[in-house]
């Protein structure tokens, strides 16, 4: 289904640079109630809509089309459905959830489907638009709050539990300039993070030390 969706996008938009834009536009049209079956992309989306794998199919196609425009940033990962469900099953039912670096929302949508209230934090506005449309089409929009922000600078009020699939970038994939822009943090007792720290380490330390996060760790 993901391949068929990508082919439909290419049939109406041969320019690789506009492929992700075309898919996003069709997805948002469908979410807004458009049933223009003369548009092959909307038509394929409308057929796939009732599939339990719809969000994964769309996200997989979007990520693939995006990779044709620009190579994926080092360490950026796509969360498969099985992994998302395993992680969500470890969440407590009595606390709202924050998905740090939500991307197109595989963890967010799964948590919402399992009944959780989720705050999805993502810096990329286009991925947030994909997530918003998928939440609407899944009937989960009332359980998902979207925030465009740097995950490592997010500081909400209240108590939350964090779910995240952080970037697995190597430390030398992060420039010294970028590391200087990241929030200052330490391992404990005032010992700063070493310069060899990766994005994954920054994510984990930020999540563990954040006063608003539940300090429990489950790694699938």
Buried (B, 14 or more C-beta within 10 A) or exposed (E): BBEBBBEBBBEBBEEBEBBBBBBBBBBBBBBEEBEEEEBBBBBBBBEBBEEEEBBBBBBBBBBBBBEEEEEEEBBBBBBEBEBBBEBBEEBEEEBBBBBBBBBBBBBBBBBBBBEBBBBBBBBBEBBBBBBBBBBBBBEBBEBBBBBEBBBBEBEBEEEBBBBBBBBBBEBEBBEEEEBEEBEEBEBEEEEEBEEEBBBBBBBBBBBBBBEBBBEEEEEE
